[in-house]
Amino acid sequence: MIFPVTASSLGLTQNSQVNWPSAAHVEEGTGSAREEGRKQGTLQKTCALIRKKLEKGKTISEIADDLEDTEENIVHLIKEFHLGRKES
């Protein structure tokens, strides 16, 4: 059985006030979620580029130069995300 939800069933009257989150609070939450999404997107793009360059036979040094990153970071990403060459 479905029960309709009305203002009165929730104990609200015509003069009831509802405390909605402030615009600043909503923006703050949205901003941090956006920032996290951007970081993840950048990491995914970097990993995709590393994988593609490895498939083309480029060395770690060449990949680091191309992506303007350190060899240590490229090696770390390859190991962490298993980006090595795929065996056929």
C-alpha positions as CSV (number, residue, x, y, z in Angstrom):
1,M,0.0,0.0,0.0
2,I,1.3,3.5,-0.9
3,F,0.7,6.4,1.5
4,P,0.8,9.9,0.1
5,V,3.2,12.2,1.8
6,T,1.8,15.6,2.6
7,A,3.0,18.6,4.5
8,S,0.6,17.9,7.3
9,S,1.7,14.2,7.5
10,L,5.2,15.5,8.1
11,G,4.0,17.7,10.9
12,L,4.4,20.9,8.8
13,T,1.9,23.7,8.8
14,Q,1.6,26.6,6.4
15,N,3.9,28.7,8.6
16,S,6.5,26.0,9.2
17,Q,10.1,26.9,8.4
18,V,12.4,24.4,6.8
19,N,16.2,24.9,7.3
20,W,17.7,24.3,3.9
21,P,21.5,24.2,3.6
22,S,22.9,27.6,2.7
23,A,24.2,28.3,-0.8
24,A,27.7,28.7,0.6
25,H,27.5,25.2,2.2
26,V,26.3,23.7,-1.0
27,E,28.9,25.4,-3.1
28,E,31.7,24.3,-0.7
29,G,30.6,20.7,-1.0
30,T,30.2,20.9,-4.8
31,G,33.6,22.6,-5.1
32,S,35.5,19.9,-3.2
33,A,33.7,17.2,-5.1
34,R,34.6,18.9,-8.4
35,E,38.2,19.3,-7.4
36,E,38.4,15.6,-6.5
37,G,36.8,14.7,-9.9
38,R,39.4,16.9,-11.7
39,K,42.2,15.2,-9.9
40,Q,40.9,11.7,-10.8
41,G,40.4,12.8,-14.4
42,T,43.9,14.1,-14.7
43,L,45.3,10.9,-13.2
44,Q,43.2,8.8,-15.6
45,K,44.4,10.9,-18.6
46,T,48.1,10.6,-17.5
47,C,47.7,6.8,-17.1
48,A,46.1,6.5,-20.5
49,L,49.0,8.5,-22.1
50,I,51.6,6.4,-20.3
51,R,49.9,3.2,-21.5
52,K,49.8,4.5,-25.1
53,K,53.4,5.6,-25.0
54,L,54.5,2.2,-23.6
55,E,52.6,0.4,-26.4
56,K,54.5,2.6,-28.9
57,G,57.8,1.3,-27.4
58,K,58.9,4.5,-25.7
59,T,61.3,4.4,-22.7
60,I,60.5,5.6,-19.2
61,S,62.9,8.5,-19.8
62,E,61.1,9.5,-23.1
63,I,57.7,9.2,-21.4
64,A,58.8,11.4,-18.5
65,D,60.2,14.0,-20.9
66,D,57.0,13.9,-23.0
67,L,54.7,14.3,-20.0
68,E,57.1,16.8,-18.2
69,D,57.2,14.5,-15.2
70,T,59.9,12.6,-13.3
71,E,61.0,9.1,-14.2
72,E,60.3,8.1,-10.6
73,N,56.7,9.2,-10.8
74,I,56.2,7.5,-14.2
75,V,57.6,4.2,-12.8
76,H,55.4,4.6,-9.7
77,L,52.2,5.1,-11.8
78,I,53.2,2.1,-14.0
79,K,53.5,-0.2,-11.0
80,E,50.6,1.2,-9.0
81,F,48.1,1.0,-11.9
82,H,49.6,-2.0,-13.8
83,L,50.3,0.0,-17.0
84,G,53.1,-2.2,-18.3
85,R,53.1,-3.6,-21.8
86,K,50.4,-6.2,-22.5
87,E,51.6,-9.5,-23.7
88,S,49.8,-10.8,-26.8
